[in-house]
Amino acid sequence: MATLNLIDQATLAGQVQTRINQLKASMDQRKEIWDRLPVEKKKAWILSGKDPIMSLSWTIYRYLRNNFFDPRTDNE
């Protein structure tokens, strides 16, 4: 079994949080448009590769969903 070292994780978390806040701000700029689109156009937007922020967000979402979180517990 692997050993998990949590030393200096608070520092790393702070650094990551800064970037997460930047990502959230970028996503918020897209929110109004996103909310008006039908599902088909949302999928096309994500998969087009023309918007690096949307592509990155989708990749992060899928990674976390598939490796750490059960979709049935998303609302808990």
PEDASUL-V794052 format. One record per residue. N is the residue number from 1. RES is the residue in three letters. PSI is psi as a letter, one per 20 degrees, with the letter a starting at -180 (none if undefined). NEAR is the number of other C-alpha atoms within 10 Angstrom. D_FIRST is the distance of its C-alpha to the first C-alpha in Angstrom with 2 decimals. Layout:
n: [N/N]
res: [RES/RES]
psi: [PSI/PSI]
near: [NEAR/NEAR]
d_first: [D_FIRST/D_FIRST]
This chain:
n: [1/2/3/4/5/6/7/8/9/10/11/12/13/14/15/16/17/18/19/20/21/22/23/24/25/26/27/28/29/30/31/32/33/34/35/36/37/38/39/40/41/42/43/44/45/46/47/48/49/50/51/52/53/54/55/56/57/58/59/60/61/62/63/64/65/66/67/68/69/70/71/72/73/74/75/76]
res: [MET/ALA/THR/LEU/ASN/LEU/ILE/ASP/GLN/ALA/THR/LEU/ALA/GLY/GLN/VAL/GLN/THR/ARG/ILE/ASN/GLN/LEU/LYS/ALA/SER/MET/ASP/GLN/ARG/LYS/GLU/ILE/TRP/ASP/ARG/LEU/PRO/VAL/GLU/LYS/LYS/LYS/ALA/TRP/ILE/LEU/SER/GLY/LYS/ASP/PRO/ILE/MET/SER/LEU/SER/TRP/THR/ILE/TYR/ARG/TYR/LEU/ARG/ASN/ASN/PHE/PHE/ASP/PRO/ARG/THR/ASP/ASN/GLU]
psi: [p/q/p/o/o/j/p/j/h/h/g/g/h/g/g/h/h/g/h/g/h/g/g/g/g/h/h/h/h/i/g/g/g/g/h/i/q/r/g/g/h/g/g/g/g/g/i/h/j/i/n/h/g/g/g/g/g/g/g/g/g/g/g/g/g/h/h/h/p/p/h/i/j/h/j/none]
near: [3/4/5/6/7/7/8/8/10/10/10/10/12/11/11/12/12/10/12/13/11/12/15/12/12/13/15/12/10/12/11/10/10/15/10/10/12/9/11/8/12/16/11/11/16/18/13/12/12/11/11/11/16/20/16/14/15/14/13/12/12/13/12/12/13/11/8/9/13/10/9/7/7/8/5/4]
d_first: [0.00/3.81/6.60/9.50/12.82/15.72/18.49/21.44/20.27/23.67/25.45/23.59/24.19/27.85/28.14/26.65/28.89/31.91/31.14/30.38/33.79/35.42/33.89/35.11/38.55/38.72/37.76/40.41/43.00/42.35/42.19/45.91/46.17/42.95/44.28/47.46/45.93/45.54/42.15/43.21/44.04/40.82/38.86/41.17/40.72/36.93/36.95/39.89/37.97/41.04/39.44/36.35/35.55/35.59/33.54/30.89/30.91/30.56/27.61/25.80/26.79/25.56/22.16/21.65/23.25/21.31/17.80/18.02/21.29/23.09/26.70/28.07/26.97/28.44/31.39/29.67]
